[in-house]
Amino acid sequence: MTAGAPRFGSLNVARASLAFAVLLYHLGGTIALEKYFDIHLFARLFGFGEARIPFFFVLSGFVLKLAYARHIGDPSQLPNYLWRRFIRLYPTFWIILLLVMSPAILFPGLRAAIPDDPWSILKMFMLVTQGPAEGNPTGAPVLIVAWTLHYEIAFALVLAAWIASRSLGTVVTLALVFNGIECASGECGVYRNFLASANMTYFALGAAAAWLARRSEPMPRATPLMWTAFAVYLFITFTAGDGPSGPIPTHFFFAGLACVILMCLVRGESTRGEQTNAPWVRLLSDSSYAMYLLHFPIISLVCKLVVHAGLTGWTGAVVAFVVAIAASLGSAIAFHVWIERRVLAWRS
């Protein structure tokens, strides 16, 4: 968050928990693959289905709006905002992308994973979606989890429009709404469909929840309400499945519940007084971006090494599960402490 913006320890817990949930989701899915261990228990336990995606984007919109709300309509803050967003997202991504690409650069047999034309490579480095394609379902080559960052960039630019001018922000937001309405009735092309995605709506819902959280009265019963919303969230996760159901798609229920949970966390903390996290919670929260980018290639590497060592079935699955978690957490913390902190210091 920006200097002077309120810090809420409960949001650090939410960030760390969500990052770990994404790690478990991808780890369970990888262990279930036939080429590795064909063990599906972890995928069933940690599948989470559609639940994780709305919460991810709602949290991002919530945190961004909470951090930069006071800059809305103040164009003098725009250069600082853009610089801080750039430093927060791009250098860490570039470093990790190059680390993941390095084997393909060194060994010609692995180069099929890297785009073969300069325009696609430029879009990959600039976090511009390339649209789903064979072998690249997320629109993010090489580091496939970077697809969420495409939306982070898009929403950051929408917020930049609001900081530059409330009128410009209104025009951009209305343009996105009309684009979404038009694309709902037919194919609009890669980039317009991207901007019409429900993920942009989740960001907006998170921002709206942050706006309400800043203006609502303290909530003495925020904690019980938060746990109730969380219990409903889990219930829908494990009973409703992944797809849309009823007149309102399930994932919009998830987004609404995520808003309630985050508002309760912030208002409850405001009522009690801001909380100081244990150092390890803050460290995990601060390392969450690095862990998000690193965990998928680490999981793949660990599973390959465990299979290569001759461990299969349940033995291999359990070993891979434990080692992949330890390696993902350890590498993310090390990267954050030794590299990312130095990069983030450039923001000021």
C-alpha positions in Angstrom: 0.0 0.0 0.0 1.0 3.6 -0.4 2.6 5.6 2.4 -0.1 6.9 4.6 -2.7 4.3 3.6 -4.1 2.3 6.4 -2.6 -1.2 6.9 -4.8 -4.0 7.9 -3.1 -7.1 9.3 -6.1 -9.2 8.4 -5.5 -8.5 4.7 -2.0 -10.0 5.1 -3.6 -13.1 6.4 -6.0 -13.2 3.5 -3.2 -12.7 0.9 -1.0 -15.4 2.5 -4.0 -17.8 2.7 -5.1 -17.3 -0.9 -1.6 -17.7 -2.2 -1.2 -21.0 -0.3 -4.7 -22.2 -1.6 -3.5 -21.6 -5.2 -0.4 -23.5 -4.5 -2.4 -26.5 -3.1 -4.8 -26.3 -6.1 -2.1 -26.6 -8.7 -0.2 -29.2 -6.7 -3.2 -31.4 -6.3 -4.0 -31.1 -10.1 -0.4 -32.0 -11.1 -0.2 -35.0 -8.8 -3.4 -36.3 -10.3 -1.9 -36.3 -13.8 -1.4 -39.8 -15.2 2.2 -39.0 -16.3 3.1 -38.4 -12.7 1.2 -40.3 -9.9 -2.4 -40.6 -11.0 -3.5 -39.9 -7.4 -6.6 -37.8 -7.3 -7.2 -37.3 -3.6 -5.2 -34.1 -3.3 -7.0 -32.6 -6.3 -10.4 -33.5 -4.7 -9.3 -32.0 -1.4 -7.8 -28.8 -2.8 -9.6 -28.4 -6.1 -11.6 -25.4 -4.9 -13.1 -25.2 -8.4 -14.3 -21.7 -9.3 -14.0 -20.5 -5.7 -10.4 -19.3 -5.9 -10.7 -17.1 -9.0 -13.3 -14.6 -7.8 -11.7 -14.3 -4.4 -8.3 -13.6 -6.1 -9.6 -10.8 -8.2 -11.9 -9.3 -5.5 -9.0 -9.2 -3.1 -6.8 -7.4 -5.7 -9.5 -4.8 -6.4 -10.2 -4.3 -2.7 -6.5 -3.8 -1.8 -5.8 -1.4 -4.7 -8.9 0.7 -4.0 -8.1 0.8 -0.3 -4.5 1.8 -1.0 -5.2 4.5 -3.6 -8.7 5.8 -2.9 -7.4 9.1 -1.7 -5.7 9.7 -5.0 -8.9 9.4 -7.1 -9.3 12.6 -9.1 -5.8 13.9 -8.3 -3.8 13.8 -11.5 -0.6 14.9 -9.7 -0.5 11.5 -8.1 -0.7 9.6 -11.5 3.0 9.4 -12.2 3.7 8.0 -8.7 0.9 5.5 -9.0 2.0 4.2 -12.4 5.6 3.9 -11.2 4.7 2.0 -8.1 2.4 -0.4 -10.0 5.1 -0.9 -12.6 7.8 -1.7 -10.0 5.4 -3.9 -8.1 4.5 -6.1 -11.0 7.0 -6.1 -13.8 10.6 -6.5 -12.5 9.8 -9.5 -10.3 7.8 -11.1 -13.2 10.7 -10.5 -15.6 13.3 -12.0 -13.3 11.2 -15.1 -12.7 10.2 -15.4 -16.3 13.9 -15.4 -17.4 14.7 -18.0 -14.7 11.9 -20.3 -16.1 12.9 -19.6 -19.7 16.7 -20.2 -19.1 16.6 -24.0 -19.7 14.8 -23.5 -23.0 17.3 -20.8 -24.0 20.2 -23.2 -23.1 18.8 -26.4 -24.6 17.3 -26.1 -28.1 15.1 -29.1 -27.6 13.0 -27.2 -25.0 12.5 -24.0 -27.1 9.1 -25.0 -28.4 7.6 -23.5 -25.2 8.9 -20.0 -26.1 7.0 -17.9 -28.7 8.9 -17.8 -32.0 8.0 -14.3 -33.2 9.2 -10.9 -31.7 5.7 -9.5 -31.3 4.5 -12.5 -29.2 7.7 -12.3 -27.1 7.1 -8.6 -26.5 3.5 -9.2 -25.5 4.7 -12.0 -23.1 7.1 -9.6 -21.4 4.7 -6.8 -21.2 1.9 -9.0 -19.8 -0.5 -8.5 -22.7 -2.8 -11.5 -23.2 -2.3 -13.5 -26.4 -5.6 -15.3 -26.2 -6.1 -19.0 -25.7 -4.2 -21.3 -28.1 -3.2 -24.9 -28.5 -0.6 -25.6 -25.8 -1.3 -22.2 -24.3 -4.8 -22.2 -22.8 -4.3 -19.2 -20.5 -2.9 -16.7 -23.1 0.3 -16.5 -21.1 3.2 -18.4 -22.7 5.9 -20.1 -20.6 4.8 -18.8 -17.2 1.1 -19.8 -17.6 -0.1 -18.5 -14.2 0.7 -15.0 -15.5 -2.7 -14.8 -17.1 -4.1 -13.3 -13.9 -1.5 -10.5 -14.2 -3.0 -9.5 -17.6 -6.1 -8.6 -15.7 -4.1 -6.9 -12.9 -2.6 -4.6 -15.5 -5.9 -3.9 -17.1 -7.6 -3.0 -13.8 -4.5 -0.9 -12.8 -5.0 1.1 -16.0 -8.7 1.6 -15.3 -7.8 2.9 -11.8 -5.2 5.1 -13.4 -7.9 6.7 -15.5 -9.9 7.4 -12.3 -6.8 9.0 -10.7 -6.2 11.1 -13.8 -9.8 12.4 -13.8 -13.1 11.3 -12.4 -14.7 12.1 -15.7 -12.1 10.0 -17.6 -12.6 7.1 -15.1 -16.4 7.3 -15.6 -16.0 7.2 -19.4 -13.6 4.3 -19.3 -15.8 2.4 -16.9 -18.9 2.9 -19.0 -17.0 1.9 -22.1 -16.1 -1.4 -20.4 -19.7 -1.9 -19.3 -21.0 -1.4 -22.9 -18.3 -3.6 -24.2 -19.3 -6.4 -21.8 -23.0 -6.1 -22.8 -22.1 -6.3 -26.5 -19.7 -9.2 -26.1 -22.3 -11.1 -24.1 -24.4 -11.4 -27.3 -21.6 -12.5 -29.6 -17.9 -13.0 -30.4 -15.9 -9.7 -30.1 -12.3 -10.8 -30.7 -9.5 -11.6 -28.3 -9.0 -8.2 -26.6 -12.6 -7.2 -26.3 -13.5 -10.6 -24.9 -10.7 -10.2 -22.5 -12.0 -6.9 -21.2 -15.5 -8.3 -21.1 -14.4 -11.2 -18.8 -16.1 -11.6 -15.4 -12.7 -11.2 -13.9 -12.9 -7.4 -14.6 -16.2 -7.4 -12.8 -14.6 -9.2 -9.8 -12.0 -6.4 -9.6 -14.8 -3.8 -9.7 -16.7 -5.6 -6.9 -13.6 -5.6 -4.8 -13.1 -1.9 -5.3 -16.8 -1.2 -4.5 -16.4 -3.3 -1.3 -13.3 -1.3 -0.3 -15.3 1.9 -0.9 -18.1 0.7 1.4 -15.6 -0.6 4.0 -14.0 2.9 4.3 -17.4 4.6 4.8 -19.4 2.1 6.9 -19.6 2.3 10.6 -17.5 0.0 12.9 -19.0 -3.5 13.0 -18.8 -5.0 16.5 -20.2 -8.3 15.1 -17.9 -8.3 12.0 -16.0 -11.5 13.1 -19.1 -13.8 13.5 -20.5 -12.4 10.2 -17.1 -13.0 8.5 -17.0 -16.6 9.7 -20.6 -17.2 8.6 -19.8 -15.9 5.1 -16.7 -18.0 5.0 -18.7 -21.1 6.0 -21.2 -20.4 3.2 -18.3 -19.9 0.8 -16.9 -23.3 1.7 -20.3 -25.0 1.5 -21.0 -23.7 -2.0 -17.4 -24.6 -3.0 -17.9 -28.3 -2.2 -21.5 -28.7 -3.2 -22.3 -26.4 -6.1 -19.5 -27.5 -8.5 -17.6 -25.3 -10.9 -20.1 -24.3 -13.5 -22.9 -21.7 -13.5 -26.1 -22.7 -11.7 -29.5 -21.0 -11.5 -30.2 -17.5 -12.7 -26.9 -16.2 -11.1 -23.7 -18.0 -11.9 -22.1 -19.6 -8.9 -18.9 -17.6 -9.3 -20.8 -14.4 -8.6 -22.0 -15.8 -5.3 -18.3 -16.5 -4.6 -17.4 -12.9 -5.5 -20.2 -11.5 -3.3 -19.2 -13.6 -0.4 -15.5 -12.6 -0.9 -16.6 -8.9 -0.7 -18.5 -9.6 2.6 -15.5 -11.4 4.1 -13.0 -8.7 3.2 -15.3 -5.9 4.4 -15.8 -7.7 7.7 -12.1 -8.2 8.1 -11.4 -4.5 7.6 -14.4 -3.2 9.6 -13.8 -5.6 12.4 -10.1 -4.6 12.6 -11.1 -1.0 12.6 -13.4 -1.6 15.5 -10.8 -3.5 17.5 -7.8 -1.4 16.4 -5.4 -2.3 13.7 -3.7 -5.7 14.3 0.0 -6.5 14.1 0.7 -9.8 12.4 3.2 -12.3 13.6 6.4 -11.8 11.6 6.0 -15.1 9.7 2.5 -14.1 8.6 3.7 -10.8 7.2 6.7 -12.5 5.6 4.4 -15.0 3.8 2.1 -12.2 2.7 5.0 -10.2 1.4 6.3 -13.3 -0.4 2.9 -14.2 -1.9 3.6 -12.6 -5.4 6.9 -14.5 -5.7 5.3 -17.7 -4.6 2.5 -17.3 -7.1 4.9 -16.9 -10.0 7.4 -19.6 -8.8 5.1 -22.4 -7.5 3.9 -23.8 -10.8 7.3 -24.5 -12.4 8.6 -25.7 -9.0 5.7 -28.2 -8.7 6.4 -29.5 -12.3 10.1 -29.8 -11.6 9.6 -31.6 -8.2 7.1 -34.1 -9.7 9.5 -34.9 -12.6 12.4 -35.4 -10.2 10.4 -37.7 -7.8 9.2 -39.8 -10.8 12.8 -39.9 -12.1 13.9 -41.2 -8.7 11.6 -44.1 -9.1 8.9 -43.1 -6.6 5.4 -43.7 -7.9 1.9 -44.2 -6.6 1.1 -43.0 -3.1 4.7 -42.9 -2.0 5.7 -40.6 -4.8 2.6 -38.5 -4.4 3.2 -37.9 -0.7 6.9 -37.1 -1.2 6.1 -34.8 -4.1 3.4 -33.1 -2.1 5.6 -32.3 0.9 8.7 -31.4 -1.1 6.8 -29.2 -3.5 5.2 -27.2 -0.7 8.5 -26.8 1.1 10.4 -25.8 -2.1 7.7 -23.4 -3.2 7.5 -21.6 0.2 11.3 -21.7 0.7 12.1 -20.3 -2.8 9.5 -17.6 -2.6 10.7 -16.4 0.8 14.3 -16.5 -0.3 13.5 -14.6 -3.6 11.5 -12.0 -1.7 14.2 -11.4 1.0 17.2 -11.4 -1.3 15.8 -9.9 -4.5 12.2 -8.6 -4.4 12.7 -6.3 -1.4 15.6 -4.6 -3.2 13.4 -4.2 -6.3 10.5 -2.8 -4.3 12.8 -0.2 -2.7 12.9 1.5 -6.1 9.2 2.5 -5.6 10.3 5.3 -3.3 
